[in-house]
Amino acid sequence: MGPLDAIFHLVNFLAPALGMALVLPTLVRVVWFRALKSVSWAQMARRIAAVGVGVLVAGVVVLGRDGAMLTYAAWCWLRPARCGGRPFGGVADRPSGPWAPGASCKMPA
């Protein structure tokens, strides 16, 4: 494998985490604009990218390969913790509703 191939592999490995770090802060701020008023878009993007890259690297180290569904499940489980509420600090009111982080998924009886 040449140096150009290695760069392509690295870019493709990091693309899901960095892509979501660009898209997710924008969508979260549209939905919870009042609750996340004190948090900058760049701060959210940096933290989401850090969590995404960390989970992807941990998945490769623990599971021995990239693209395992367990890695992406862990990534999806950790991502909301970095998008709303206390993890960013300074946010007094948490988002509420069925779409909020930590909301129950139970169907009404």
C-alpha positions as CSV (number, residue, x, y, z in Angstrom):
1,M,0.0,0.0,0.0
2,G,1.4,3.4,-1.0
3,P,1.2,6.6,0.9
4,L,-1.8,7.9,-1.1
5,D,-3.7,4.7,-0.3
6,A,-2.9,5.1,3.4
7,I,-4.3,8.7,3.3
8,F,-7.5,7.4,1.5
9,H,-7.9,4.7,4.2
10,L,-7.5,7.2,7.0
11,V,-9.9,9.7,5.4
12,N,-12.5,7.0,4.9
13,F,-12.1,5.8,8.4
14,L,-12.6,9.2,9.9
15,A,-15.3,10.4,7.5
16,P,-18.4,9.2,9.4
17,A,-17.3,10.8,12.7
18,L,-16.2,14.1,11.1
19,G,-19.3,14.2,8.8
20,M,-21.6,13.8,11.8
21,A,-19.6,16.5,13.6
22,L,-20.6,18.9,10.9
23,V,-24.2,17.9,10.5
24,L,-25.4,17.1,14.0
25,P,-24.6,20.4,15.8
26,T,-26.7,22.3,13.1
27,L,-29.7,20.0,13.5
28,V,-29.5,20.0,17.3
29,R,-29.4,23.8,17.4
30,V,-32.5,24.0,15.1
31,V,-34.5,21.7,17.5
32,W,-33.2,23.0,20.9
33,F,-32.1,26.5,20.0
34,R,-33.1,28.0,23.4
35,A,-31.5,25.3,25.6
36,L,-28.2,25.4,23.6
37,K,-28.0,29.1,23.2
38,S,-24.9,29.4,25.4
39,V,-23.0,26.6,23.5
40,S,-21.1,27.5,20.4
41,W,-21.5,25.5,17.2
42,A,-17.7,24.9,17.1
43,Q,-17.6,23.6,20.6
44,M,-20.4,21.1,19.8
45,A,-18.7,20.0,16.6
46,R,-15.3,19.5,18.4
47,R,-16.9,17.4,21.1
48,I,-19.0,15.3,18.8
49,A,-16.0,14.7,16.5
50,A,-13.8,13.7,19.5
51,V,-16.5,11.2,20.7
52,G,-16.9,9.8,17.2
53,V,-13.2,9.3,16.5
54,G,-12.7,7.9,20.0
55,V,-15.4,5.3,19.6
56,L,-14.2,4.3,16.1
57,V,-10.6,3.9,17.3
58,A,-11.8,1.9,20.3
59,G,-13.9,-0.3,18.0
60,V,-10.9,-1.1,15.9
61,V,-8.7,-1.8,18.9
62,V,-11.3,-3.9,20.8
63,L,-12.9,-5.7,17.8
64,G,-9.9,-5.9,15.5
65,R,-11.7,-4.4,12.5
66,D,-13.5,-1.3,11.2
67,G,-17.2,-1.3,10.4
68,A,-18.5,-3.6,13.2
69,M,-22.1,-2.9,14.1
70,L,-21.2,-2.9,17.8
71,T,-19.0,0.1,17.2
72,Y,-21.7,2.1,15.4
73,A,-24.2,1.1,18.1
74,A,-21.9,2.4,20.8
75,W,-21.3,5.6,18.7
76,C,-25.1,6.2,18.4
77,W,-25.6,5.6,22.1
78,L,-22.8,8.0,23.1
79,R,-23.6,10.8,20.6
80,P,-26.8,12.2,22.3
81,A,-24.9,12.6,25.6
82,R,-22.7,15.1,23.8
83,C,-25.5,17.1,22.1
84,G,-27.8,18.4,24.8
85,G,-28.1,19.1,28.4
86,R,-25.3,19.2,31.0
87,P,-22.4,17.6,29.1
88,F,-21.7,20.9,27.5
89,G,-22.0,22.9,30.8
90,G,-23.9,26.0,31.4
91,V,-27.1,24.7,29.9
92,A,-29.8,25.2,32.5
93,D,-32.9,23.7,30.9
94,R,-32.7,20.3,29.3
95,P,-34.6,19.5,26.1
96,S,-37.9,17.7,26.7
97,G,-40.1,15.5,24.7
98,P,-40.0,12.0,23.2
99,W,-36.9,13.0,21.0
100,A,-34.9,14.3,23.9
101,P,-31.7,12.5,25.0
102,G,-32.5,9.9,27.6
103,A,-36.3,9.9,26.8
104,S,-38.1,6.7,27.4
105,C,-39.0,4.7,24.3
106,K,-42.0,3.0,25.9
107,M,-45.2,3.0,23.9
108,P,-48.3,4.3,25.8
109,A,-50.7,1.6,26.9
